[in-house]
Amino acid sequence: MKYRMTYIAAALLASSSLTGGYAFAASPSDVQIGFAAPLTGGQAHYGADFRSGVELAIADMNATNPVIGGKPVHFVLNAQDDQADPRTGTTVAQKLVDDGVVAVIGHYNSGTSIPAASIYAKAGIPEVAMATAPAYTRLGLPTTFRLLTSDTQLGSVLGDYAVKGLKFKRLAIVDDRTAYGQGVAEEFTKAAKAAGATIVDQEYTTDKAVDFRAILTKIKSSDVDAVFYGGADTQAAPMLKQMRSLAIKAPLIGPDMLQSANLIKIAGPSAEGTLAASEGSPLAQMPGGKAFADHYKAHFNQPVELYAPYAYDGTMAVFNAMKKADSTDPHVYLAALKATNMKGVTTSELSYDSYGDLKYGGVTVYKVVKGEWVPLQTVGTKQ
């Protein structure tokens, strides 16, 4: 009997190898997906939101029991904290390469994404970043892709709307001198000037500053209609409170990061009337927004904040490219990623241009009304 059972087992294994099926389920091979963003410090809430979208995409992909290259695979997340610091970002990038990741979803900041890009490119690994600085996808590297529209469109839409839509004529500009903050401020300034506004004051701070009273006092004497700040809500929130304490009644205008609930939470009543622009459409208007919101809530037991849908789409684009190329080797699936054309949560057509920028980005302008962000206008997206 013992010999008969051994023979049957051997026969089943032989049959499995001939047919390509699995008489005994083969153990999936782990495939690492890299992730990098600020997970500690003042921008940790951005990183957590970003990471959640990647985690959900990985969970959904693994639930399909994927077989790529004739072998079952299991995707695992290799998440690293770049602390929103360029030097740490390059260290993290090299670690992810050394760890053997086959794709990187990240970095979050332009200031970390740009210096890390050459490290990933040298290894042939796609970097699908949240970075919005135009320079990121103009480095001449074949591995850079963007999850959001760039500052060129974001800043220009907000600058044009501030002047033509809201009739602001005298503006003060402040930026935090990061690649992101400086870039979006420059685009806002160009658009506002083209629309007929006058820039009566230009000031600078850092992404670590907490006291803005000196530059705000100078701005107050300029009698401006609005103040534009290029940077994160970590600085924008205390800046708003200090503007009101100095009796500066002009509204604060900021880029996409101001859309997060964090600004309203920190600034309180001072946030009222604040204007912001955010990439894409409001969640409720996204083609897959409602279904994603329900799915996200069931998985994490909390509502979607801001960046998770874009992170989810970008991660799924990588998975789809791997399936199309039938390989997890980035050197093999890179061409399929460049040719991406898929329906996503955020858009009905997710595809990239020759630089790795989204063909259909879109921008929405918001305003804080009674403690809530209210969408005013959406342009350039594809529903």
Protein Blocks (a to p, Z undefined) as FASTA:
>chain_A
ZZmmmmmmmmmmmmmmmnopafbacddddddddddddfedjklmmmmmmmmmmmmmmmmm
mmnopaeehiacddddddddehlpaklmmmmmmmmmmnopabdcddfblklmmmmmmmmm
mnopacddfbfbfklmmnopakbccfbdcfklmmmmmmmmmmmmnopabdcdddehiakl
mmmmmmmmmmmmmnopacfbdcdddfkbfbfklmmmmmmmnopabdcdeddfklmmmmmm
mmmmnopabdcdddfklmpmklmmmnmmmlgopacddehjdfklpmklmmmmmmmmmmno
pacfklmmmmmmmmmmmmmmmmmnopabfklmmmmmmmgccddfkbcbdcddfkopafbl
opaddddeehiacdfbdghiaZZ
